[in-house]
Amino acid sequence: KARAEGRPEPTELPKRKAPASGGGAGMGAMASISSSAARGKDPNGMERLAGESDAQYVARQTRLRDEAKARMAAKFGGGGMGGVGSGGRMGGVGSDPNYVPGGGYGG
């Protein structure tokens, strides 16, 4: 924008304003959650826990993944996600199984 307006381009990032202290648990709670996770204290997080070996980390991540998969299966059914590449056919709205690309509807 500065270049378009003929002003010199900035050479550093603008200073961040201090968050308004409006009360409530909004950012304060989020900051404490993320800071505890950053120190490796979240047993359900992706970060390695303090003092955790490679084998323990892999075992914990495998367990968390399997638990999440079980929750998804309980919620949505065990068929897995039916996205692109999952072997299922995608029939869009108004799709016609007789349509041949490049050849129209045959006829």
C-alpha positions in Angstrom: 0.0 0.0 0.0 2.8 2.4 0.8 4.4 1.8 -2.6 1.1 2.5 -4.4 0.7 5.7 -2.4 4.2 6.9 -3.1 5.4 6.6 0.5 8.6 4.7 1.6 8.1 1.1 2.3 8.3 0.0 6.0 11.5 -1.7 7.1 10.2 -3.2 10.3 7.0 -4.7 11.6 4.6 -2.4 13.4 4.6 -2.6 17.2 1.8 -4.8 18.7 -0.7 -3.0 20.9 -1.3 -4.4 24.4 -4.6 -6.4 24.5 -7.4 -4.5 26.1 -8.2 -5.9 29.6 -11.9 -6.5 29.2 -12.2 -9.3 31.8 -13.5 -12.7 31.0 -11.6 -15.9 30.4 -11.0 -15.3 26.7 -7.3 -14.9 25.8 -6.1 -15.4 29.4 -7.3 -19.0 29.4 -6.0 -19.7 25.9 -2.6 -18.2 26.8 -2.3 -20.4 29.8 -3.3 -23.5 27.9 -0.8 -22.8 25.1 2.0 -21.9 27.5 1.5 -25.2 29.4 1.5 -27.1 26.2 4.6 -25.4 25.0 6.5 -26.5 28.1 5.6 -30.2 27.3 3.0 -30.7 30.0 -0.1 -31.5 27.9 -0.4 -35.3 27.9 -2.8 -35.2 24.9 -0.7 -32.9 22.8 1.8 -33.4 20.0 4.7 -32.0 21.9 7.1 -34.4 23.6 6.6 -34.5 27.4 9.4 -33.5 29.7 11.7 -36.6 30.1 9.8 -38.7 27.6 11.9 -41.1 25.6 11.4 -41.7 21.8 9.7 -45.0 22.5 7.3 -43.5 25.1 6.5 -40.6 22.7 5.7 -42.9 19.8 3.6 -45.1 22.0 1.7 -42.2 23.5 1.1 -40.7 20.0 -0.1 -44.1 18.7 -2.5 -44.4 21.6 -3.9 -40.9 21.1 -4.3 -41.6 17.4 -6.1 -44.9 18.0 -8.4 -43.3 20.7 -9.3 -40.5 18.2 -10.0 -43.0 15.5 -12.3 -44.9 17.9 -14.1 -41.7 18.8 -14.6 -40.9 15.1 -15.9 -44.4 14.4 -18.3 -44.2 17.3 -19.6 -40.8 16.1 -19.6 -41.3 12.3 -19.5 -45.1 11.8 -16.6 -47.3 11.2 -16.5 -46.9 7.4 -13.8 -44.2 7.6 -13.9 -40.9 5.8 -15.4 -41.2 2.3 -13.3 -38.5 0.7 -11.6 -38.3 -2.7 -9.3 -41.3 -3.3 -11.1 -43.5 -0.8 -12.4 -45.8 -3.5 -16.0 -44.5 -3.4 -17.6 -42.9 -6.4 -18.5 -39.3 -6.1 -21.9 -38.6 -7.7 -22.4 -34.9 -7.7 -25.7 -33.0 -7.8 -27.2 -33.5 -11.2 -24.6 -36.0 -12.3 -25.7 -38.5 -15.0 -24.1 -41.9 -15.0 -24.6 -42.1 -18.8 -22.6 -39.0 -19.6 -19.4 -39.7 -21.5 -16.7 -37.0 -21.4 -16.0 -35.7 -24.9 -18.9 -37.6 -26.3 -21.9 -36.1 -24.5 -24.8 -38.4 -23.7 -24.1 -41.0 -26.4 -27.5 -41.4 -27.9 
